[in-house]
Amino acid sequence: MASGEPEAAATELAALLRDAPPGEVAAQARRLHLGLRRRDLEERLERAGNAAVTGTGDALDSAETDLETVLAAEPDLWEAHFAIGLIARRRGDAGSAERAFRRVLELWPEQPDALHELGVALLMAERTGDAVPVLDAAARLRPNDAGYLADAGFAQLRAGNLNAARERLALASELDADDPITQAYLQELARVEQVAGRAN
């Protein structure tokens, strides 16, 4: 690609994709391959991915349409499934979000962002027991991400594991003392511990 030989690059990427197991290498190769074959679809994927994060209303509808078009041409693009999961979660559809993020993890096992978003979707669905190990796994893969640690702590709090919750939330607060979500979780933890103390 760097030497201006797109056809040779496409041939090399196709050969790699025939043999590569699911994971980061295959995921990146698939995205490069799409860009070489269908620049128009890569641009739609990029635009839809941005809309999935920041868009609202009609922008989400348009993004979903673009993502479905991209997946019709290349059904194994993890980014497209991830963006569809984000749209579903933002709409409050935990079931569709879970399916999309699990598909990402089939294509790229232990992808940290997909694990994190899957855990959030499971919490939305009131499946705390399933969410705890998923969010802990995401936090282990991104130990310096305060948001991941905070959400893992919140899941532990929801599960009633107060010591584990405090450990994770304290680490998150050390990484980012000004994060309002972490501070809200810590306040909720303090409230729960106070209630538990009165009960004892």
Summary of the structure (lengths in Angstrom):
residues: 200
radius of gyration: 19.8
end to end distance: 66.7
largest distance: 71.8
contacts: 646
relative contact order: 0.07
helix: 81%
strand: 0%
